[in-house]
Amino acid sequence: MQWFAGHLSLLAGILADCLTFAGGLLLARDGFQRLKDFYESEMDARFREQFPDLNLVNEQERQARVSELWAVRGLLLVAAGFVVEIAARCLETG
C-alpha cells in the first residue's frame, strides 16, 4: 500500500498518457472511417465497376484522402509522444 501511495503521481501520469493516446487513436479512426465510407458507397462501387480504367478524383475523395493523411500523421505524433512520456515518467522515478 505504501508503494502505491509513493507512486500515485506516476500512476496518475501514466493513466493520463494512456487516455491521451486512446483519444488520438479514436481521432485517427475517424479519419480512416471517412475514407472507408467514401469507397463503400453503392454509387461509387457501381461506377468503378462499370468504368474500371477511368480514374476520376472528385473533391470528396480528395478531402477524404487529405483527412486520412492527417489522421496517419496525427496518430504517429501521438504514438511518439506517448512513448516519450512513458519513458520520461519511468526515468523520473528511477
C-alpha positions in Angstrom: 0.0 0.0 0.0 2.9 2.4 0.8 4.4 1.7 -2.7 1.1 2.7 -4.2 0.9 6.0 -2.2 4.5 6.8 -3.1 3.9 6.2 -6.8 0.5 7.8 -7.1 1.7 10.7 -9.2 3.5 8.3 -11.6 0.4 6.1 -11.9 -1.9 9.1 -12.5 0.5 10.4 -15.2 0.7 7.1 -16.9 -3.1 6.9 -16.8 -3.4 10.4 -18.3 -0.9 9.4 -21.0 -2.9 6.3 -21.9 -6.1 8.3 -22.1 -4.4 10.8 -24.4 -3.2 8.0 -26.6 -6.6 6.4 -26.7 -8.1 9.8 -27.7 -5.6 10.0 -30.6 -6.5 6.5 -31.7 -10.2 7.5 -31.8 -9.4 10.6 -33.9 -7.3 8.6 -36.3 -10.0 6.0 -36.6 -12.5 8.8 -37.6 -10.2 9.8 -40.4 -9.8 6.3 -41.7 -13.5 5.6 -41.4 -14.3 8.7 -43.6 -12.3 7.3 -46.5 -13.7 3.8 -46.0 -17.2 5.2 -46.1 -16.5 7.1 -49.2 -15.2 4.0 -51.0 -18.0 1.8 -49.8 -20.8 3.9 -51.2 -23.0 2.0 -53.6 -22.9 4.6 -56.4 -19.2 4.8 -56.3 -18.8 1.0 -56.3 -21.1 0.7 -59.3 -19.3 3.5 -61.2 -15.9 1.9 -60.6 -17.2 -1.5 -61.7 -18.6 -0.1 -64.9 -15.5 2.1 -65.7 -12.5 0.3 -64.2 -9.9 2.1 -66.3 -11.4 5.6 -65.6 -9.5 7.2 -62.7 -11.5 10.2 -61.6 -10.8 12.0 -58.4 -13.6 14.3 -57.2 -13.5 16.8 -54.4 -15.0 14.5 -51.8 -12.4 11.8 -52.5 -9.6 14.4 -52.3 -10.9 15.6 -49.0 -11.2 12.1 -47.6 -7.6 11.3 -48.7 -6.3 14.5 -47.0 -8.2 13.6 -43.9 -6.7 10.1 -43.9 -3.2 11.6 -44.4 -3.6 13.9 -41.4 -5.1 11.1 -39.3 -1.9 9.0 -40.0 0.4 11.9 -39.2 -1.6 12.7 -36.0 -1.5 9.1 -34.9 2.2 8.8 -35.4 2.7 12.0 -33.5 0.5 10.9 -30.6 2.2 7.5 -30.5 5.7 9.1 -30.4 4.6 11.5 -27.7 3.1 8.6 -25.7 6.4 6.6 -25.9 8.4 9.7 -24.9 6.1 10.5 -22.0 6.1 6.9 -20.6 9.9 6.8 -20.9 10.3 10.1 -19.1 8.0 9.1 -16.3 9.9 5.8 -15.9 13.2 7.6 -15.8 11.8 10.2 -13.4 11.1 7.7 -10.8 14.3 5.8 -11.3 
